[in-house]
Amino acid sequence: MKAIQHIRYGEISESIKFSEIEKPTISKDEVLIETFAASVNPLDIKVIKGKLKALGKYTLPATVGYDVSGKVVEKGEDVINFNIGDEVYAYVDKQGSFAEFVSVKQNILSLKPKNISFEEAASLPLVSLTASQVLKRGQLKSGDRILIQAGSGGVGFLAIQLAKAKGAYVYTTTSTDNVAWVKALGADRVIDYKAEDYKTIVKDVDMVLDTLGNEYTEDAFKVIKKGGKVITLVGPVDKETAKRMKLNFFVKLYLTWKRRKITKQIKHKSAYYSLLLMRANAKQLNEVTGLVESGQVKTVIDKVFPLKDALNAILYVTKGRTKGKVVIKIT
Ligand SMILES: NC(=O)c1ccc[n+]([C@@H]2O[C@H](COP(=O)([O-])OP(=O)(O)OC[C@H]3O[C@@H](n4cnc5c(N)ncnc54)[C@H](OP(=O)(O)O)[C@@H]3O)[C@@H](O)[C@H]2O)c1
């Protein structure tokens, strides 16, 4: 089958290859999906460049991609909730969706929303699970006020809609060109970061979703209320997460040093701070399916590339300027 393979760590253009590889086989609790679409995430870029080597073992070559939509064409004998022909989507928690077929465990698979295309479905799993898990960790509730950084990004445009579905007041940031469509997603106050400083507009919010890192993580504490929450996707590793990751003593010591400014801010604001590392979760993806089918959540696709152009799709995302999601059409 045709697949985009990650062959070495380094620059994207030298590290991935359009290849012909063996079709995957399935185990008892897996289905084989004929892939119709996949989508690109900044995670693909970080993995290809070797930036996440410390977090897990990757054996190369490996097929690129985490989001998939397609049809079930084979099922293992223990698969009870899915049948041949089912239209499905998933975040595959190992790499592998930029290929004509992908094997997926039944416990991370969901039926695709009926009212959207395969391309639209493939744009959703990773970013919608991330946004759901952030709001759950922060226990966002009706009437809360939240700042979502980068409302025009993959995570941002979903977090806005999910936060509005919960009844929160949403501030978000984006550049001038994106203000109108981000506002149309339901954000209450869209801050054009080219013209305005969000720190002068957002005050005493219950929660910040930090998708940007660096100074944005520290500055998040300036805009939360006392006792507020900062959930980051890219900032320094917090103490609890470092514990869960079972890192060795010296790495933990280094991480403590790295988050020293954040530690001061946490104390100063009596704040909750957490680095969220998203996980596959079929139950949460089923909830997203429901919200999409009821029209409460929509996807936003910037561009669709054919599989043979996956390199250009990934390079496009590397620029960090995508409006919503970039999708790969497989068949
Ligand atoms: N920890 C986890 O489990 C997890 C999960 C998902 C994602 N992530 C990480 O979270 C980050 C965001 O992911 P994503 O998929 O949303 O990325 P993305 O789709 O690539 O984000 C691109 C968007 O960011 C906006 N942006 C860039 N700089 C900005 C700024 N200074 N202020 C406001 N908006 C800005 C851009 O809008 P403009 O062109 O208007 O600037 C663009 O629309 C990535 O680093 C990703 O790896 C982590």
The ligand as a Gaussian input file, in Angstrom:
#p B3LYP/6-31G(d) Opt

LIG

0 1
 N       -0.011000      18.807000      24.666000
 C       -0.859000      18.277000      23.788000
 O       -1.417000      17.189000      24.006000
 C       -1.150000      19.027000      22.523000
 C       -2.282000      18.700000      21.754000
 C       -2.564000      19.448000      20.618000
 C       -1.717000      20.484000      20.258000
 N       -0.621000      20.739000      20.984000
 C        0.271000      21.850000      20.627000
 O       -0.468000      23.063000      20.740000
 C       -0.018000      23.999000      19.784000
 C       -1.208000      24.500000      18.980000
 O       -1.728000      23.452000      18.190000
 P       -2.692000      23.752000      16.965000
 O       -3.013000      22.455000      16.305000
 O       -3.817000      24.618000      17.417000
 O       -1.696000      24.621000      16.062000
 P       -1.950000      25.343000      14.641000
 O       -3.288000      24.941000      14.107000
 O       -0.763000      25.090000      13.801000
 O       -1.962000      26.893000      15.050000
 C       -1.874000      27.810000      14.014000
 C       -2.609000      29.059000      14.424000
 O       -1.897000      29.721000      15.475000
 C       -2.188000      31.111000      15.373000
 N       -1.159000      31.904000      16.040000
 C        0.187000      31.855000      15.843000
 N        0.801000      32.763000      16.638000
 C       -0.177000      33.401000      17.342000
 C       -0.199000      34.420000      18.335000
 N        0.937000      34.995000      18.752000
 N       -1.374000      34.802000      18.857000
 C       -2.538000      34.237000      18.464000
 N       -2.589000      33.271000      17.506000
 C       -1.428000      32.857000      16.963000
 C       -2.216000      31.351000      13.881000
 O       -3.092000      32.433000      13.629000
 P       -2.522000      33.775000      12.936000
 O       -2.030000      33.347000      11.567000
 O       -3.705000      34.652000      12.924000
 O       -1.401000      34.248000      13.817000
 C       -2.759000      30.047000      13.301000
 O       -4.141000      30.125000      12.981000
 C        1.036000      23.276000      18.950000
 O        2.315000      23.582000      19.441000
 C        0.737000      21.800000      19.196000
 O        1.844000      20.951000      19.015000
 C       -0.303000      20.036000      22.109000

